[in-house]
Amino acid sequence: MTAHKQSRRLMEEAITQRSHCFLSLPQAVTGLRELECAILDFSSRGLLLESAGKAAAGPHWVGLDVKGYFRVVLRNGSLDEDFYTFDSRIRAAATGQTGQARLRLNEPERLVFGQRRKSLRVEPELSRLHKAFLWRYDKCRGFSPDAPAIKGSDFQSGLARLADISAGGMRLALRAPLVRERELDMTTGDRVVVHLQFNEPRVAGSHEFWMVARIRHVAEDRVSRDQLLGLEFLASGAIDAKAGKLRWLPVKDHVIAGLTDIFYQWHLDKHREKLGGNAVPVK
């Protein structure tokens, strides 16, 4: 399949899935740094977009260079969520009666596989998970490091699985026997301490992370009683050697910075053959 046909197919998928496109704009001219848009059409006439909210677009937008970013979900035996960027130029711009902007962009010459590092979600291979522990956390009593509720052997045995993780949170799958044995029934709002260490020699650092996380949602299978927990990272910790205790700092912008480069390497590994060297990080 040629690059042009591949781009057409991906755009058609994005339109079918009602994916939104995020445009980076010259703020000095438009007053906006980014504009969220619905993708209405893609043809030899160009790419037609409509803003999700109100935007005062007009002739002064014509000729501006922009960068777009969108997501598609490809079903090729598995469910892969991929992200693409492109460069283009606005060829027509107007604001409709509802206040929404309609933009026609030049047809992008190519789509480049890319991803915002801070939003990457990956499922680590067990060989890359060097340490994995979880404790219940109480704001007054803290937690007991010697008594983890979940430990590395639970992951090795398949009783626990890191379904996916990003720089801002993770999903943890727990088998019913483990939930019963450790009394791990949790509810939305509960807090836990997570200690993870990854194997990734291509990224500098110890790859060891301590996090306080909040349970954002709990889903239980009605038949098996297995559970899937969604966790949001609230604070990251570092060991103070002199005091012999953990020091916690709030997570900024929903991201633990040290995780992003590790997960980006794994994401590239997964798509190495498909990328053909065209992967680019999106800040």
C-alpha positions as CSV (number, residue, x, y, z in Angstrom):
1,M,0.0,0.0,0.0
2,T,1.4,3.4,-1.0
3,A,1.9,6.1,1.6
4,H,-0.9,8.2,0.0
5,K,-3.4,5.3,0.1
6,Q,-2.4,4.5,3.7
7,S,-3.0,8.1,4.7
8,R,-6.5,8.0,3.0
9,R,-7.3,4.8,4.8
10,L,-6.3,6.2,8.2
11,M,-8.3,9.4,7.7
12,E,-11.4,7.4,6.6
13,E,-11.0,5.3,9.8
14,A,-10.8,8.5,11.8
15,I,-13.9,9.9,10.3
16,T,-15.8,6.7,10.8
17,Q,-14.7,6.5,14.4
18,R,-15.6,10.2,14.9
19,S,-12.1,10.8,16.1
20,H,-11.2,14.4,16.9
21,C,-8.3,16.3,15.5
22,F,-6.2,18.7,17.6
23,L,-4.6,21.5,15.7
24,S,-1.6,23.4,17.0
25,L,-2.0,27.1,15.8
26,P,0.1,30.2,15.8
27,Q,-1.3,31.9,18.9
28,A,-0.1,35.4,18.0
29,V,-2.5,35.3,15.0
30,T,-5.4,33.2,16.1
31,G,-5.4,33.8,19.9
32,L,-5.4,30.0,20.3
33,R,-2.6,27.5,20.9
34,E,-4.8,24.5,20.1
35,L,-8.2,23.9,18.6
36,E,-10.2,20.6,18.9
37,C,-12.0,19.7,15.7
38,A,-14.3,17.1,14.3
39,I,-13.0,15.6,11.0
40,L,-15.8,16.1,8.4
41,D,-14.2,15.2,5.1
42,F,-10.9,14.2,3.5
43,S,-10.4,14.3,-0.2
44,S,-8.3,15.7,-3.0
45,R,-9.8,19.1,-2.1
46,G,-8.2,18.8,1.3
47,L,-9.1,18.2,4.9
48,L,-12.4,19.7,6.2
49,L,-12.6,20.4,10.0
50,E,-15.2,21.9,12.3
51,S,-14.2,23.2,15.7
52,A,-15.8,21.5,18.8
53,G,-16.3,24.9,20.5
54,K,-16.6,28.5,19.4
55,A,-13.6,30.1,17.5
56,A,-13.4,33.4,15.7
57,A,-11.8,32.1,12.5
58,G,-11.7,34.3,9.4
59,P,-9.6,35.3,6.4
60,H,-6.6,36.2,8.7
61,W,-6.3,32.4,9.3
62,V,-5.7,31.6,5.7
63,G,-2.2,30.6,4.9
64,L,-1.2,29.7,8.4
65,D,0.9,26.6,8.9
66,V,-0.6,24.1,11.4
67,K,0.2,20.7,12.9
68,G,-2.6,18.2,13.4
69,Y,-2.8,15.3,15.8
70,F,-5.5,12.5,15.9
71,R,-6.2,9.0,17.1
72,V,-7.5,5.9,15.3
73,V,-8.2,2.4,16.7
74,L,-7.1,-0.4,14.3
75,R,-8.5,-3.8,14.7
76,N,-5.9,-6.2,13.4
77,G,-6.3,-9.3,15.5
78,S,-5.9,-7.0,18.5
79,L,-7.2,-3.6,19.5
80,D,-4.4,-1.1,18.8
81,E,-4.8,2.6,19.6
82,D,-2.5,4.6,17.3
83,F,-1.8,8.3,17.0
84,Y,-0.7,10.3,14.0
85,T,0.5,13.8,13.3
86,F,0.6,15.8,10.1
87,D,1.7,19.2,8.8
88,S,-0.6,21.3,6.6
89,R,-1.7,24.8,5.8
90,I,-5.1,26.5,6.1
91,R,-6.6,27.3,2.7
92,A,-10.0,28.5,3.9
93,A,-11.5,29.6,7.2
94,A,-14.8,31.0,8.4
95,T,-17.0,31.1,11.4
96,G,-20.6,29.8,11.1
97,Q,-23.8,31.0,12.6
98,T,-23.3,28.8,15.7
99,G,-19.9,30.3,16.3
100,Q,-17.9,27.2,15.3
101,A,-15.0,27.5,13.0
102,R,-14.9,25.6,9.7
103,L,-11.4,25.1,8.3
104,R,-10.3,23.6,5.0
105,L,-6.6,22.5,5.1
106,N,-4.4,21.4,2.3
107,E,-4.3,17.6,1.9
108,P,-1.4,16.5,4.2
109,E,1.5,15.0,2.2
110,R,2.0,12.3,4.8
111,L,0.8,11.1,8.2
112,V,3.5,10.4,10.7
113,F,3.1,7.8,13.5
114,G,3.5,9.7,16.8
115,Q,2.3,10.0,20.3
116,R,2.2,12.4,23.2
117,R,4.5,10.8,25.6
118,K,2.5,11.9,28.6
119,S,-0.6,10.0,27.5
120,L,1.0,6.8,26.3
121,R,-0.5,3.6,27.8
122,V,1.4,0.4,27.6
123,E,1.2,-3.1,29.1
124,P,4.7,-4.0,30.4
125,E,6.0,-7.5,29.7
126,L,6.8,-9.4,32.8
127,S,10.5,-9.5,32.0
128,R,10.5,-5.7,32.2
129,L,8.8,-5.6,35.6
130,H,11.6,-5.9,38.1
131,K,9.7,-5.0,41.3
132,A,6.0,-4.6,41.9
133,F,4.3,-4.0,45.2
134,L,1.0,-2.4,46.4
135,W,-0.1,-1.5,49.9
136,R,-3.4,-0.1,51.2
137,Y,-2.8,3.5,52.3
138,D,-4.3,5.4,55.3
139,K,-3.7,9.1,55.6
140,C,-3.2,8.9,59.3
141,R,-1.5,5.5,59.7
142,G,0.4,5.4,56.4
143,F,1.3,1.9,55.4
144,S,3.5,-1.0,56.6
145,P,6.4,-1.6,54.1
146,D,6.8,-5.2,55.4
147,A,3.2,-6.2,54.7
148,P,2.4,-5.5,51.0
149,A,-1.1,-6.5,49.9
150,I,0.2,-7.4,46.4
151,K,3.8,-8.4,45.6
152,G,5.9,-9.5,42.7
153,S,5.2,-13.2,42.9
154,D,1.4,-12.4,42.4
155,F,2.3,-10.9,39.0
156,Q,4.5,-13.8,38.1
157,S,1.8,-16.3,39.0
158,G,-0.9,-14.4,37.0
159,L,-3.0,-13.5,40.0
160,A,-2.3,-9.9,39.4
161,R,-1.6,-8.1,36.0
162,L,-0.6,-4.6,35.1
163,A,-3.2,-4.3,32.3
164,D,-1.7,-0.9,31.3
165,I,0.2,2.0,32.7
166,S,0.8,5.6,31.7
167,A,2.7,8.4,33.3
168,G,-0.5,9.5,35.1
169,G,-2.1,6.2,36.2
170,M,-2.6,2.5,35.6
171,R,-5.1,-0.3,35.4
172,L,-4.6,-3.3,37.6
173,A,-6.3,-6.6,37.0
174,L,-6.8,-8.9,40.0
175,R,-8.0,-12.5,40.0
176,A,-10.8,-13.4,42.3
177,P,-8.8,-15.8,44.5
178,L,-6.3,-13.0,45.3
179,V,-9.0,-10.5,46.1
180,R,-10.6,-13.0,48.5
181,E,-7.4,-14.1,50.2
182,R,-5.9,-10.6,50.7
183,E,-9.3,-8.9,51.3
184,L,-8.7,-6.6,48.4
185,D,-12.2,-5.4,47.8
186,M,-11.7,-1.7,47.2
187,T,-14.0,1.2,46.4
188,T,-13.7,4.4,44.4
189,G,-11.7,6.9,46.4
190,D,-9.5,4.4,48.3
191,R,-5.8,5.2,48.3
192,V,-2.9,2.8,47.8
193,V,0.9,3.0,47.6
194,V,2.5,1.5,44.6
195,H,6.2,0.6,44.2
196,L,7.4,-0.4,40.8
197,Q,10.8,-0.9,39.2
198,F,11.3,-1.5,35.5
199,N,14.0,-3.0,33.4
200,E,14.9,-0.5,30.6
201,P,18.7,-0.1,30.0
202,R,18.1,2.4,27.2
203,V,16.9,5.0,29.6
204,A,19.1,6.5,32.3
205,G,18.2,6.2,35.9
206,S,17.2,3.6,38.4
207,H,13.7,3.2,36.9
208,E,12.3,2.8,40.5
209,F,9.1,4.6,41.4
210,W,7.0,5.1,44.5
211,M,3.5,6.5,44.0
212,V,0.4,7.3,46.0
213,A,-2.6,6.5,43.8
214,R,-6.3,6.9,44.2
215,I,-8.8,4.3,43.0
216,R,-10.9,6.0,40.2
217,H,-13.1,3.1,39.3
218,V,-13.6,-0.6,40.1
219,A,-15.1,-3.1,37.6
220,E,-16.0,-6.7,38.7
221,D,-16.7,-9.5,36.3
222,R,-20.1,-10.9,37.3
223,V,-19.1,-14.5,36.6
224,S,-15.5,-14.9,37.6
225,R,-15.5,-12.1,40.2
226,D,-12.1,-10.9,38.8
227,Q,-11.6,-7.2,39.3
228,L,-10.1,-4.4,37.2
229,L,-9.0,-1.3,39.1
230,G,-8.3,2.1,37.5
231,L,-5.8,4.1,39.5
232,E,-4.7,7.8,39.2
233,F,-1.3,8.8,40.5
234,L,-1.5,11.6,43.1
235,A,2.0,11.8,44.5
236,S,5.5,10.5,43.7
237,G,7.9,9.5,46.4
238,A,11.7,9.5,46.9
239,I,13.6,7.8,49.8
240,D,15.3,10.2,52.1
241,A,18.4,8.2,53.2
242,K,19.2,10.4,56.2
243,A,15.7,10.4,57.6
244,G,15.0,6.8,56.5
245,K,11.6,7.6,55.2
246,L,9.8,8.5,52.0
247,R,9.2,12.1,51.0
248,W,6.2,12.7,48.8
249,L,5.6,15.4,46.2
250,P,2.3,16.0,44.4
251,V,2.0,14.9,40.8
252,K,2.1,17.9,38.5
253,D,0.0,18.1,35.3
254,H,-1.2,14.5,35.9
255,V,2.3,13.1,34.9
256,I,5.2,11.5,36.7
257,A,8.0,12.7,34.4
258,G,10.4,9.8,34.9
259,L,8.0,7.3,33.5
260,T,7.4,9.0,30.1
261,D,10.7,8.0,28.4
262,I,10.5,4.4,29.5
263,F,7.0,3.9,28.1
264,Y,7.9,5.7,24.9
265,Q,10.7,3.2,24.3
266,W,8.3,0.3,24.8
267,H,5.7,1.8,22.6
268,L,8.2,2.2,19.8
269,D,9.3,-1.4,20.3
270,K,5.7,-2.6,19.8
271,H,5.3,-0.8,16.5
272,R,8.9,-1.0,15.3
273,E,8.2,-2.9,12.0
274,K,5.2,-0.7,11.2
275,L,7.0,2.6,11.9
276,G,9.9,2.1,9.5
277,G,11.9,4.8,11.4
278,N,9.1,7.5,11.1
279,A,8.1,7.6,14.7
280,V,8.4,11.0,16.4
281,P,7.8,12.1,20.0
282,V,5.1,14.7,20.5
283,K,5.7,16.8,23.5
